[in-house]
Amino acid sequence: MIIRKLFKFEGAHIVRNCSSQQCRENIHGHSYIVEVFIRSDKLDRGCMVMDFSLLDKVKMFIESFDHTYSLWKGEAEELKHFIYKYNRRVAEFPLSPSAEGFALIFLYVIDLILKNTRFENGEGNIEVSSVRVHETATGYAEAFREDLQEVHFSVRDIHFSSGITEQWKTADWWEKLINA
């Protein structure tokens, strides 16, 4: 069985090396919708795949991108300096912040979060099935479990500015995930 949880965030980026001149040469933003699909081989004692309240760290992770500039690690140093100087909320990561890049990073991190979640209500084998990132009303990218083979980075390569980490309800959750 599969369940879906929907999240939303507003964010800005530049998508370097893409075909569209507007996207690769200009800071622009989107109203993102993120759908997380989770599957299990059985239902828990509450007759659920899992209780959505157990996705609190997934929610915190995705909310880290709200009103945030998503910065590609390979960006020019001059722009990086500017972005960090004039923005309190910056998420820097090793993939281009395209819808596909977001979907893969979200899939990877949510997979780690679920692997480090304590399930105590008779849940089955819980795993993220896919993550769908809507960048516009007419287009989305979806990363599936088999796409995890495309991950050539680690959670240590994802960095959040203090403007983000100061707002986390659980301050040490990211460090625990890094060291898991």
C-alpha positions, -999 to +999 in steps of 0.1 A: +000+000+000+011+036-007+003+068+011+010+103+000+019+134+020+018+168+003+041+197+013+045+232-001+073+258-002+082+291-020+118+292-032+142+309-056+171+296-076+191+297-109+193+265-129+227+267-146+235+247-178+199+243-188+185+250-223+163+280-213+182+313-212+157+327-188+163+299-163+201+297-166+208+334-164+183+348-139+173+344-103+137+333-103+112+316-080+085+290-079+056+279-057+067+243-052+044+214-043+062+183-030+044+149-029+061+122-009+049+086-015+056+061+012+049+024+009+048-006+033+043-043+030+017-043+058-005-020+078+002-011+114-021-016+144-040+015+135-047+001+100-023+026+085+009+024+065+023+049+091+010+078+112+017+111+094+029+125+127+061+104+123+070+126+093+078+156+115+115+156+104+105+152+067+083+183+072+111+202+089+135+193+061+111+204+033+102+235+052+139+244+053+135+254+016+106+277+022+115+314+013+150+301+007+175+306-020+186+271-032+222+274-043+241+249-065+275+241-049+292+246-083+280+282-086+305+310-092+321+322-059+310+358-066+274+348-067+277+326-037+292+355-017+263+378-028+236+352-020+250+345+015+256+383+022+220+393+013+200+362+023+195+347+057+179+315+043+202+296+019+203+259+012+234+248-007+237+214-023+256+194-049+229+192-076+215+219-097+183+231-080+161+219-109+128+201-101+148+169-109+176+179-086+151+187-058+133+154-063+165+134-061+178+152-030+144+150-013+141+113-021+176+106-007+172+126+025+137+113+032+150+078+027+176+085+054+150+101+077+127+070+074+156+046+080+164+065+112+127+067+124+116+046+153+085+027+144+067+012+174+031+005+162+036-027+143+045-009+110+058-030+082+088-023+060+084+014+055+102+031+026+099+061+004+086+050-029+090+083-048+091+120-045+073+143-069+083+180-071+059+203-089+078+234-100+049+249-120+012+241-124+019+221-155+052+203-148+068+181-122+098+158-118+095+125-099+124+105-085+118+068-077+137+044-054+157+031-083+170+066-089+189+065-057+217+048-078+221+084-093+231+097-059+268+105-059+268+127-028+262+124+009+240+142+033+272+160+044+272+178+011+239+196+019+243+228+039+217+251+055+224+286+066+219+297+102+187+315+091+173+281+085+188+260+113+178+285+140+142+279+131+143+241+134+122+228+163+148+201+171+182+217+167+204+186+165+182+164+141+204+172+111+237+164+129+222+131+140+212+123+105+247+132+092+262+109+118+237+081+115 
